Amino acid sequence: MQKLPQSVDFALKETSPNIGAGSVTGNKLSCTYDLVEQMQYLYVRVVKARDLPPKDVTGSCDPYVEVKLGNYKGVTKHFEKKSNPEWNQVFAFSKDRIQASVLEVFVKDKDVVLDDLIGWMMFDLNEVPKRVPPDSPLAPQWYRLEDRKGGKIKSGELMLAVWMGTQADEAFPDAWHSDAASVGPDGVNNIRSKVYLSPKLWYVRVNVIEAQDLVPSDKSRFPEVFVKGTLGNQVLRTRTSQIKTINPMWDDDLIFVAAEPFEEPLILTMEDRLGPNKDEVLGKCVIPLQLVQRRLDHKPVNTRWFNLEKHVVLDGELKKETKFSSRIHVRICLDGGYHVLDESTHYSSDLRPTAKQLWRPSIGILELGVLSAVGLMPMKTKDGRGTTDAYCVAKYGQKWVRTRTIVDSFTPRWNEQYTWEVFDPCTVITVGVFDNGHLHGGGGGKDSRIGKVRIRLSTLETDRVYTHSYPLLVLHPSGVKKTGEVQLAVRFTCSSLVNMLHMYSHPLLPKMHYIQPLSVMQLDSLRHQAMQIVSMRLSRAEPPLRKEVVEYMLDVDLHKWSMRRSKANFFRIMGVLSGLIAVGKWFDQICNWKNPLTTILIHLLFIILVLYPELILPTVFLYLFVIGLWNFRWRPRHPPHMDTRLSHADAAHPDELDEEFDTFPTSRPSDIVRMRYDRLRSIAGRVQTVVGDLATQGERFQSLLSWRDPRATTLFVTFCLIAAIVLYVTPFQVVGLLIGIYVLRHPRFRHKLPSVPLNFFRRLPARSDSML
């Protein structure tokens, strides 16, 4: 079945940016910056000053430097009472916005009313040297300051360097940019490009074996003891011990997620259940994770005994009781053989185990050029008009990158390029576009999501540069909206084709996931904890990668119920089964002689395969080979992108979307919740009916030999005996030929009533009549 094309507004568009990759001639930044367009900047590095003359009555000065180019003005911080200040600050002015022919640099004295001029200098832009990496940085020089009349002042020199460069310059990421001149000094940190690394995550496996010599307060009853493990915000507990003595046993596993560096210890608490909501603490032990053994394979680590400390309250103070020591027997390890999932396995960007010793060599390089965006929607209001301060975040593996923020622009141009090592081709890179809500030093706002793109590496041809404009789609309670387009350049370079093809024979996850598998419930819980840890650690970086950004990139809300997503998944299943349904319809047409010539050819093919059964498998594989070659002409030429029709986002009912965006637990009025509950019950009733029908068919198969219907089982057993005798004396090829000719018989020899075997099967008993 051919998929209907999306509307043009939501479609992927191929672009032709002016980049160096793939061109024989042209302006290349360097071999490492050929996926982005070249952007020229005037760089001014203000290093330090010396022997500045005093300007105040006190005989000192509070100097700062002002760099002015036309209407743009950059200012360094000022020092109090310092004649030899050091700034080491870089200013970058975009060449596209330069409207002046000279660069002016002023050294001023900070004053309460009016700042005094200490000295200044001027540079002609036509004489500024050019620099392109990998050239060494331009050495700064000392320049004598001049007064207003152009004469040299008695003392005072400024060290600086001025050059023309590109965004490939080392000074680019930390420079003050002229297009962000309106951002105050408190917000400058929030607009710079940065590279972040996810914390190294470990699974902490705690096998609670037994405890000895517990001292319950009430010795007249049998203790109902369980162990509670706490690691940060994670709290797990064992089942209550079946051995209700002072020496209980469990042999239960508790699994936590921990991140390096380990900041919080593991706390094991022994508790006795006294009532429904009343537990008595019998003792606890604190175990630092730095002392825990690391395991790389499935071999068990050594067990250890830990003393349980009991704290009592004496005179209002919490004191440790050391009269008698109970003990707990545990086996604790940091499992390095697993990959700690912090994103959905459907579009995971990293599948390597935690322990670096188990990593396979990389198979290639992924390069991403974040070029620009067009048609962005206004995300907030400033001074009575809509505005957007956009930046991009890309996540692949443990490496997150964040571009600089382009202030107040609906068509931002980033032209930044990043590189990742690739260890598995069956992974996905995620690129998100956000609006910066923290430009003016405020901490209360949030970074709004503009949209995101996912690209699966296995769908890319190696060494080919993909330049496309991806639609940015966001689902709102009012429906799906296009918030703009982001232009990306992607190239996947393979270092070893043999190694990459060999990866397809390896299991997707590390071997520990198959030797000691974790349950689905455990994986979901651990994934949620890992997401929380990653978002918390990245939000503590400087500048922070905000929690809302990390959660959107990792799809934290993917597990929540959505009627729209359920419909989409149902139709995905129907799309998969449509091929089988089409084959069934084609075979029915063959059996009913709709096209006599085709039916006769199928008869001949069937007879040949029955007489020469060794040709069956070669024929099947040859047929698949021919289909693969035939479909090569219509292979996808573009990377995948968000599909609104596949997601059922373009036709979702407003109430379904409102339910999808509802909080958990719900915050909607009771009548709406009742309506949605009734709707869910009706859908669940249909699902229940389908599941019951499947169970009925399976029970009918079981009843063939169960003697639940003695007459039916007698008939089936007799048929099996006769069939065994007939098949024993008759060649199999003759039987297969007769069955095939019977199935393909002409409609003249058919009748519309169901066949005898089907009638017999439908009369078999099931257990549905025993259901309440």
Secondary structure, DSSP 4 states (H G I P E B T S, - for coil): -PPPPPPGGGS-EE----BSTT-SSS--S-TTS-SSB--EEEEEEEEEEESPPP-STTS---EEEEEEETTEEEE----SS-SS-EEEEEEEEEGGG---SEEEEEEEE--SSSPEEEEEEEEEGGGPPB--TTSPPPPPEEEEEE-TTSPEEEEEEEEEEEEEEETTSTTTTTSEEGGGTTS-TTTGGGGS-EEEEPPPEEEEEEEEEEEE----S-TTS---EEEEEEETTEEEEPPPPSS-SSS-EEEEEEEEEEESS--S-EEEEEEEEEETTEEEEEEEEEE-GGGSEEESSSSPPPPEEEEEEEEEEETTEEEEEEEEEEEEEEEEEEETTS----S-GGG-S----SSGGGPPPP-EEEEEEEEEEESPPP-EEETTEEE--EEEEEEETTEEEEPPPBTT-SS-EEEEEEEEEES-SS-EEEEEEEE---TTS-SS---EEEEEEEEEGGGSPTT-EEEEEEEEEEEETTEEEEEEEEEEEEEEEES-HHHHHHHTTS-SS-THHHHSPPPHHHHHHHHHHHHHHHHHHHHTSSS---HHHHHHHHTGGGGS--HHHHHHHHHHHHHHHHHHHHHHHHHHHHHTTSSHHHHHHHHHHHHHHHH-GGGHHHHHHHHHHHHHHHHHTT---S-----TTTTT-TT--HHHHHHHT--SS--S-HHHHHHHHHHHHHHHHHHHHHHHHHHHHHHHHHTTTT-SSHHHHHHHHHHHHHHHHHHHHS-HHHHHHHHHHHHT--GGG--SSPPHHHHHHHTS--GGGG--
